[in-house]
């Protein structure tokens, strides 16, 4: 059992195979539990029909992945704009928001560059900007610093913390990264899918 408060920065830790990604996917409604239930703001995800789940993920949830997940033929700007295009926002609003989020992550000068022209850290910043464009209530990040060097990873960790505070959103990360865990309000340790430790740091 696990409950995450609004505006909390939660880190889920544990070795590979401990269940971090599975827990993240269950919380985000990407997977369905075989037992028990997952409540998102009091709503049981298992009782939602596909359209409701899609709508929830589109409007209330942002995702950041270890491998960045950017579309290679699109520029940084176009990658950030894509979720808003899918959501049906007008072009002018899409442009305003995309540029705003790229500015937030310090990449407005790289807006026209494609992923292969960006460093790993820059690609992950684009991924964070994309996760934020629809003003989600919670951002789920699966090993967001896993493919980055130590200095770049620390920059991403600091940025996630700042965004959580400024936007008052909930951030849930699955991570091995102790520096990222140190930025969290709370760290939950898993072993074989079981919570063995639940530590509030702040």
C-alpha positions, 0 to 999 in steps of 0.5 A: 500500500502506498499513498502519495500526497499532492505536491510531493516529490517521491523517489521509488528505489530498488535494484533492477527487477524490484518492481519500480517500473511496474509500480510506476506504470500501475500508478500512471494507469498504463498497467492494471493491477491483478489485485487491489486498486489504484486511486488517482485523486479518489478515482479507481483507475481500473473502473475507467474505460479506455477513453477516460484513461486516455483523457486522464493521461493526456490532461493530468499526467506527464511522462519522462523516460530513461531513453528520452522517447523523443521523435527523431525526425522532429525538432525539440520544439515539435517534440514539445508541441506534439502532446498539445497537437494531439489534445487539439489546442490551437496553433497559437497556444501550442507555440506559446506553451512549447516555447515557454516550456523550452525556456523553462528547461533552458533550451529555447536556443536549441528549439529547432535542433533535432534529437541527434543534434542534442546531448543526452542532457539536452534531450532529457530536458526536452522530454521534461518540457514535453511532459509539462506542456499540458500542465499535468497534476503529476509527472512520472519519471522512469530512471530519468537520469539513468543514461546521463553522466553525473554532472548532467544527471544532477542538473536534471535532478535539480531542475525536477525539484525546482519545477515541482516547487514552482508548479506545485505538481507531484513528481514520482521517479523510479531511480537508482540515482542517490543524488536524485533520491537526495532531492526527494521529499520521500524515498520508498524502497522496494524489494521484489515488489514489497515496500521495505522502507518508507522514509520522509526526508523533508 
